[in-house]
Amino acid sequence: MAERIRQGGPWRKDDALLGDPLFHDPLLRDPRLLVVIWNEKGEMVGMTRDASFFTGLPLTPPERLDELYEVNVGHLYFRTLAVEVNTAFGPITVQMLRNTNSERELLGELMFMIAVGCMLSALFAIAAGYFLAGRALVPIQAAWKKQQQFVSDASHELRTPLSVIQAKTDALFRSPKATIEEKSVDISVIAKECRRLSRLVSQLLTLARSDSNQLEMQKEAFRLDELVRDIGEQYSEIASYQQKTMSVEAQIPIEWVGDRERIHQLIVILLDNALKYTTEGGHIRLACHRFSSSVVVEVEDDGIGIPTEDLPRIFDRFYQSDKARSQSDGAGLGLAIAKWIIDQHHGKVKVESKLGEGTRFQVMFPAARWKYKRPGD
């Protein structure tokens, strides 16, 4: 048919159905592709032989030439291109239509998958954000609750001595003519509660300043063994007065760079606890030893001991076991301050205790922070 068109020979409408080689190009075998030939009157005069898929479609002549555009025919969508060819029989229009329904369906499925993916991603991002936000808020909430508990406990501890002082002061005012000797007990109680209140305020101030990083370690070189012996001598007298014994073990001279006052405070806190919870006839041991990788300060007693379930919380602020509270007027802040001092010197503390057998505090400092001197240097 194509050859007859080029040569000007006779041409028949049904030549498209007779197997002309023009319509057997591999590209034209695509079942989605339709080639239609229109005459100058707009009448269809031929199409590809593989057009059964398009049978019955209301095809119309192309609206535009030499331009690729989309057209809708019935329930199908096509991308079409039409060109005009001059022949011996006059001009004809060759129109190629390619069905795009499958592409549209694929694109629709792809868009649906993208939309679903975006929705799932958004839901996952929201869930993950909520989960991570919850995880991030856990330490904040814990800190907030701890702060609230701290304020509550501090208020309670402050209220107790103040109430006692107020009650005893009111009692004194009710007896203005009484002598000091007659009211010595009340005055003694007031003085005791004032000292307790002063100590509590000092401890609270220390913890508050440590929380806000306002306290800095004043590091200097000092002899730990000498500090241990000096404190031991002072507390040996106190222990003797309380009908208790105390021993001091300090190994070879050791020089260390640290905050002498804070280390002194640490040892005093541990010794105060040991004396407080050791009954008459008991023994307290203060020791300082050097090992290959650490230097250890120990305070051990054979007092009432600490319940096993209370050991993980003894460094919490205001925490006291019931048994300890019954024998002590402390506020439960000493060990919290001791733990802060240990942490500031990069140390670790180990506590071993059994009810009725005693308690041992073992404070370990890295050996790298210590310098040794030989005796006589």
Backbone torsions as a table, in degrees:
resi	resn	phi	psi	omega
1	MET	NA	-45.2	-179.6
2	ALA	-61.7	-39.8	-178.9
3	GLU	-65.5	-41.4	179.7
4	ARG	-65.7	-34.8	177.5
5	ILE	-65.3	-41.9	-178.4
6	ARG	-69.5	-33.3	-176.9
7	GLN	-89.8	-8.5	179.1
8	GLY	84.1	16.6	-179.6
9	GLY	-79.2	177.0	179.8
10	PRO	-64.9	146.5	-178.3
11	TRP	-136.0	136.9	-177.0
12	ARG	-116.8	151.8	-177.3
13	LYS	-62.5	-34.4	-175.9
14	ASP	-88.0	8.2	176.9
15	ASP	-59.0	-27.7	179.3
16	ALA	-64.2	-21.2	-179.1
17	LEU	-97.7	3.2	-175.6
18	LEU	-100.9	7.1	175.0
19	GLY	85.1	35.4	177.8
20	ASP	-61.9	136.7	-177.4
21	PRO	-58.8	-23.6	-179.7
22	LEU	-59.0	-31.5	-175.5
23	PHE	-99.1	13.4	178.6
24	HIS	-110.9	13.6	173.4
25	ASP	-62.7	139.5	-178.8
26	PRO	-52.3	-36.5	180.0
27	LEU	-63.4	-36.3	-177.5
28	LEU	-76.9	-10.7	179.1
29	ARG	-80.0	-6.8	178.1
30	ASP	-60.8	120.1	-176.7
31	PRO	-63.0	-16.9	179.1
32	ARG	-86.2	-6.3	-175.3
33	LEU	-103.9	133.2	178.8
34	LEU	-127.4	129.5	175.9
35	VAL	-113.1	123.9	-177.3
36	VAL	-122.2	138.9	178.3
37	ILE	-112.6	129.6	-179.7
38	TRP	-117.8	142.1	175.2
39	ASN	-87.2	-178.3	-174.7
40	GLU	-70.3	-14.2	176.8
41	LYS	-88.7	0.7	-179.1
42	GLY	80.7	21.2	178.5
43	GLU	-99.4	140.0	177.2
44	MET	-74.4	123.9	-178.3
45	VAL	-117.1	0.9	178.1
46	GLY	177.2	159.2	175.2
47	MET	-157.8	170.5	179.8
48	THR	-64.8	154.7	-177.6
49	ARG	-71.7	-24.7	-179.3
50	ASP	-89.0	53.5	-174.0
51	ALA	-109.9	13.8	-177.9
52	SER	-60.8	-29.5	-180.0
53	PHE	-66.7	-26.0	-175.8
54	PHE	-101.6	6.6	-177.4
55	THR	-61.8	133.5	176.8
56	GLY	89.8	-2.4	179.6
57	LEU	-76.0	137.6	179.3
58	PRO	-77.8	73.3	-178.0
59	LEU	-73.0	143.5	178.0
60	THR	-128.8	155.6	179.8
61	PRO	-56.9	152.2	-179.3
62	PRO	-63.8	146.0	179.9
63	GLU	-83.1	-32.7	-176.8
64	ARG	-132.8	149.5	179.1
65	LEU	-107.4	152.2	176.2
66	ASP	54.3	35.6	179.5
67	GLU	-145.9	133.9	178.8
68	LEU	-88.7	123.4	-179.8
69	TYR	-150.3	170.3	-177.8
70	GLU	-97.2	143.9	178.3
71	VAL	-142.1	145.9	179.5
72	ASN	-110.2	125.3	179.1
73	VAL	-125.3	107.1	-177.7
74	GLY	64.3	-125.9	-179.8
75	HIS	-97.2	8.3	-177.6
76	LEU	-111.8	154.0	177.2
77	TYR	-117.7	139.2	-177.4
78	PHE	-131.2	151.2	166.0
79	ARG	-106.5	122.5	-169.8
80	THR	-125.9	151.1	175.5
81	LEU	-142.0	130.5	-178.5
82	ALA	-126.1	138.8	176.9
83	VAL	-130.5	151.4	-179.9
84	GLU	-101.3	132.8	-179.1
85	VAL	-122.8	129.8	177.1
86	ASN	-88.3	129.9	178.6
87	THR	-127.2	175.8	178.5
88	ALA	-66.1	-20.5	179.6
89	PHE	-96.0	4.2	-179.0
90	GLY	114.0	175.1	-178.6
91	PRO	-72.2	141.0	173.6
92	ILE	-127.8	159.9	178.8
93	THR	-117.1	123.6	176.9
94	VAL	-101.2	118.4	-178.4
95	GLN	-114.8	130.0	175.7
96	MET	-110.6	126.6	178.3
97	LEU	-120.7	129.3	178.4
98	ARG	-117.2	124.3	-178.9
99	ASN	-68.0	129.9	-178.6
100	THR	-115.1	15.0	-179.7
101	ASN	-60.8	-43.8	-178.7
102	SER	-64.2	-38.1	178.2
103	GLU	-65.1	-42.1	178.6
104	ARG	-63.6	-41.7	178.3
105	GLU	-63.6	-43.1	178.7
106	LEU	-63.6	-42.0	178.5
107	LEU	-64.9	-39.3	177.7
108	GLY	-62.6	-44.4	177.9
109	GLU	-63.1	-40.4	179.6
110	LEU	-63.6	-44.1	178.7
111	MET	-64.1	-38.0	177.0
112	PHE	-63.0	-43.9	179.2
113	MET	-64.2	-39.5	178.6
114	ILE	-64.4	-43.5	179.9
115	ALA	-62.7	-45.2	178.0
116	VAL	-62.8	-42.3	178.7
117	GLY	-61.7	-41.9	178.3
118	CYS	-63.7	-41.3	179.2
119	MET	-64.8	-44.8	178.7
120	LEU	-63.9	-40.4	178.3
121	SER	-63.2	-41.7	178.9
122	ALA	-64.1	-43.5	177.8
123	LEU	-62.8	-42.8	178.6
124	PHE	-63.9	-41.8	179.5
125	ALA	-63.6	-40.9	178.8
126	ILE	-64.7	-45.4	179.8
127	ALA	-63.2	-44.8	179.5
128	ALA	-63.9	-41.7	177.9
129	GLY	-62.4	-41.9	178.1
130	TYR	-63.7	-42.5	-179.8
131	PHE	-65.3	-47.7	-179.1
132	LEU	-65.8	-37.7	177.0
133	ALA	-63.2	-39.9	176.6
134	GLY	-63.0	-41.3	178.2
135	ARG	-64.8	-39.3	-179.0
136	ALA	-68.7	-30.5	-178.5
137	LEU	-79.4	-16.9	-177.4
138	VAL	-57.0	-53.8	179.5
139	PRO	-65.0	-31.4	178.4
140	ILE	-67.1	-44.9	178.1
141	GLN	-64.0	-39.8	178.5
142	ALA	-63.3	-42.3	178.7
143	ALA	-64.7	-39.3	179.5
144	TRP	-65.0	-44.6	178.2
145	LYS	-64.2	-38.9	179.1
146	LYS	-64.8	-39.6	178.4
147	GLN	-66.2	-42.1	177.6
148	GLN	-62.1	-42.6	178.7
149	GLN	-63.7	-38.7	179.8
150	PHE	-62.6	-46.0	179.5
151	VAL	-63.5	-41.9	179.8
152	SER	-63.1	-46.9	-179.4
153	ASP	-66.0	-39.8	179.1
154	ALA	-62.8	-42.0	178.4
155	SER	-61.9	-41.0	179.7
156	HIS	-65.1	-44.8	-178.4
157	GLU	-67.3	-35.1	178.0
158	LEU	-72.2	-34.5	-177.3
159	ARG	-66.8	-35.8	-175.7
160	THR	-61.5	-56.7	179.1
161	PRO	-65.0	-33.9	179.0
162	LEU	-64.3	-38.9	178.9
163	SER	-65.0	-41.3	179.8
164	VAL	-65.3	-44.7	179.7
165	ILE	-61.1	-43.5	-180.0
166	GLN	-64.2	-42.9	-179.0
167	ALA	-63.8	-45.3	-179.7
168	LYS	-68.4	-35.3	177.5
169	THR	-66.1	-41.9	177.0
170	ASP	-61.9	-37.7	178.3
171	ALA	-64.1	-38.0	177.7
172	LEU	-65.5	-39.7	-179.9
173	PHE	-67.6	-25.9	178.8
174	ARG	-74.3	-14.3	179.5
175	SER	-127.6	66.6	-175.2
176	PRO	-63.6	-21.9	-177.7
177	LYS	-93.0	-3.7	-179.0
178	ALA	-70.7	149.6	178.6
179	THR	-84.5	165.4	178.9
180	ILE	-63.1	-36.2	-179.7
181	GLU	-63.8	-38.5	-179.9
182	GLU	-69.2	-31.0	-178.7
183	LYS	-107.0	22.9	-177.6
184	SER	-62.2	-35.7	179.9
185	VAL	-64.6	-46.3	179.4
186	ASP	-63.5	-41.5	179.5
187	ILE	-65.4	-38.1	178.0
188	SER	-63.7	-41.2	178.0
189	VAL	-63.6	-43.0	179.0
190	ILE	-61.0	-44.6	179.4
191	ALA	-63.2	-41.0	179.7
192	LYS	-63.7	-44.0	-179.0
193	GLU	-69.9	-32.0	176.3
194	CYS	-64.9	-42.4	177.6
195	ARG	-64.2	-41.3	178.0
196	ARG	-62.9	-42.4	180.0
197	LEU	-65.2	-41.9	178.3
198	SER	-62.4	-42.8	178.4
199	ARG	-64.4	-41.1	179.9
200	LEU	-64.3	-44.6	179.3
201	VAL	-62.6	-40.4	178.6
202	SER	-63.0	-41.5	178.8
203	GLN	-66.7	-41.9	178.4
204	LEU	-63.0	-40.4	178.7
205	LEU	-64.5	-40.7	178.2
206	THR	-61.3	-45.7	-179.2
207	LEU	-67.7	-40.2	179.8
208	ALA	-63.9	-42.6	179.8
209	ARG	-70.1	-32.8	177.1
210	SER	-69.2	-36.5	177.9
211	ASP	-64.7	-34.6	-178.8
212	SER	-93.7	11.1	178.3
213	ASN	57.3	32.9	178.3
214	GLN	-89.4	-12.7	179.0
215	LEU	-98.7	128.9	178.1
216	GLU	-115.8	145.3	177.7
217	MET	-74.6	125.3	175.7
218	GLN	-91.0	88.1	-172.5
219	LYS	-82.9	137.4	177.9
220	GLU	-154.8	162.2	178.9
221	ALA	-80.8	130.4	176.4
222	PHE	-152.2	163.2	-179.4
223	ARG	-90.0	112.9	-179.8
224	LEU	-66.5	-40.3	-178.3
225	ASP	-61.7	-38.6	178.2
226	GLU	-66.9	-40.8	178.6
227	LEU	-61.6	-43.3	-179.8
228	VAL	-63.2	-42.7	-179.3
229	ARG	-68.0	-38.8	179.6
230	ASP	-63.2	-46.2	179.3
231	ILE	-65.5	-38.6	179.6
232	GLY	-61.2	-39.7	178.9
233	GLU	-64.2	-41.7	-179.4
234	GLN	-65.2	-44.3	-176.9
235	TYR	-78.4	-19.1	175.2
236	SER	-63.9	-37.9	178.0
237	GLU	-67.4	-42.4	178.3
238	ILE	-63.1	-42.8	179.4
239	ALA	-63.2	-41.3	178.7
240	SER	-62.9	-40.6	178.5
241	TYR	-62.7	-32.3	179.8
242	GLN	-90.2	14.4	179.8
243	GLN	62.4	39.9	177.7
244	LYS	-128.9	161.9	178.5
245	THR	-114.2	156.0	-178.8
246	MET	-146.2	139.2	177.6
247	SER	-124.0	148.2	-178.9
248	VAL	-124.2	128.6	177.9
249	GLU	-123.4	113.3	178.3
250	ALA	-126.0	121.5	-176.6
251	GLN	-73.9	-160.9	-175.4
252	ILE	-56.3	155.3	-178.5
253	PRO	-53.7	134.7	-179.1
254	ILE	-131.2	131.4	175.3
255	GLU	-108.3	133.3	-176.1
256	TRP	-134.8	150.6	176.0
257	VAL	-103.8	110.0	-178.6
258	GLY	-166.9	-173.1	179.0
259	ASP	-88.7	104.3	-175.3
260	ARG	-61.1	-42.1	-177.2
261	GLU	-65.8	-39.2	179.4
262	ARG	-70.5	-38.7	176.9
263	ILE	-65.4	-38.2	175.0
264	HIS	-60.2	-44.9	179.1
265	GLN	-62.1	-40.3	179.0
266	LEU	-60.2	-49.9	-177.6
267	ILE	-64.9	-38.8	178.6
268	VAL	-62.9	-42.1	178.5
269	ILE	-60.0	-45.3	-179.2
270	LEU	-66.7	-39.2	178.9
271	LEU	-69.8	-38.4	176.8
272	ASP	-58.7	-44.3	178.1
273	ASN	-63.3	-42.8	-179.4
274	ALA	-61.5	-44.5	178.9
275	LEU	-67.5	-37.1	-175.8
276	LYS	-66.0	-37.6	-174.1
277	TYR	-105.2	16.6	176.0
278	THR	-111.2	128.4	-177.6
279	THR	-78.7	170.5	178.9
280	GLU	-58.8	138.9	-177.5
281	GLY	88.0	-4.2	-179.8
282	GLY	-79.9	174.5	-175.8
283	HIS	-131.1	139.6	176.3
284	ILE	-120.9	137.5	180.0
285	ARG	-121.8	128.2	175.2
286	LEU	-116.0	125.9	-174.7
287	ALA	-141.1	153.7	175.0
288	CYS	-138.5	122.0	-176.5
289	HIS	-129.1	151.5	176.5
290	ARG	-111.5	133.0	176.0
291	PHE	-122.3	179.2	-175.1
292	SER	-64.5	-35.6	-176.0
293	SER	-117.9	0.4	-177.5
294	SER	-159.2	164.1	171.4
295	VAL	-120.2	132.1	-171.6
296	VAL	-119.2	132.7	171.7
297	VAL	-111.2	127.0	-176.7
298	GLU	-122.7	140.9	170.9
299	VAL	-129.4	118.5	-174.2
300	GLU	-129.7	142.1	176.9
301	ASP	-139.7	165.6	176.5
302	ASP	-114.2	41.5	-177.0
303	GLY	-84.8	-147.5	-171.3
304	ILE	-73.5	-20.7	179.6
305	GLY	79.9	175.6	-178.6
306	ILE	-124.9	134.0	177.2
307	PRO	-58.7	144.5	-177.7
308	THR	-57.9	-39.0	-177.5
309	GLU	-70.1	-16.6	-179.9
310	ASP	-91.0	-16.4	-175.2
311	LEU	-56.6	-43.2	-178.8
312	PRO	-64.3	-14.7	-173.3
313	ARG	-115.5	6.6	-173.9
314	ILE	-68.0	-19.1	179.0
315	PHE	-93.8	1.4	175.8
316	ASP	-73.4	146.2	-179.0
317	ARG	-67.5	134.2	178.8
318	PHE	67.7	7.2	-178.5
319	TYR	-86.8	131.9	175.2
320	GLN	-144.3	139.5	174.5
321	SER	-72.9	157.8	-176.3
322	ASP	-59.6	-39.6	-177.7
323	LYS	-67.6	-41.2	178.9
324	ALA	-66.7	-38.6	-177.8
325	ARG	-64.0	-33.7	-177.6
326	SER	-69.0	-19.1	-177.6
327	GLN	-115.7	8.9	-174.8
328	SER	-139.0	144.1	174.8
329	ASP	-100.7	15.5	179.5
330	GLY	-74.2	166.7	-178.2
331	ALA	-101.1	-3.2	179.9
332	GLY	80.6	27.5	-180.0
333	LEU	-107.1	-17.4	-175.1
334	GLY	-59.3	-48.4	-178.2
335	LEU	-70.0	-29.0	175.4
336	ALA	-64.8	-41.0	177.0
337	ILE	-67.6	-39.9	178.6
338	ALA	-60.5	-42.0	179.4
339	LYS	-63.9	-38.9	178.1
340	TRP	-63.3	-42.6	178.7
341	ILE	-62.7	-43.1	179.2
342	ILE	-62.0	-45.3	179.8
343	ASP	-62.9	-39.1	-179.5
344	GLN	-66.3	-21.4	177.6
345	HIS	-103.7	15.9	175.6
346	HIS	59.7	34.2	179.9
347	GLY	-102.6	-179.7	177.1
348	LYS	-135.6	153.6	-179.7
349	VAL	-128.0	140.4	179.0
350	LYS	-126.1	132.6	-177.2
351	VAL	-121.2	128.4	175.3
352	GLU	-124.5	131.6	-177.0
353	SER	-156.1	147.6	173.9
354	LYS	-138.0	137.8	-179.5
355	LEU	-59.8	129.7	178.2
356	GLY	79.3	-4.9	-177.8
357	GLU	-116.3	-20.3	177.7
358	GLY	120.4	-179.4	-174.7
359	THR	-138.6	145.1	175.4
360	ARG	-130.3	124.7	173.2
361	PHE	-102.0	125.1	-179.6
362	GLN	-121.3	110.6	-178.8
363	VAL	-103.8	124.0	-175.8
364	MET	-115.9	127.4	176.1
365	PHE	-112.1	144.9	179.5
366	PRO	-60.0	137.3	179.1
367	ALA	-65.7	-25.8	-178.9
368	ALA	-63.6	-19.8	-179.1
369	ARG	-91.0	4.8	-174.7
370	TRP	-117.5	145.8	174.0
371	LYS	-120.5	136.8	-175.9
372	TYR	-104.8	148.2	173.8
373	LYS	-124.4	139.7	174.6
374	ARG	-75.9	150.2	178.1
375	PRO	-58.1	132.5	178.3
376	GLY	94.4	-10.4	178.5
377	ASP	-68.2	NA	NA
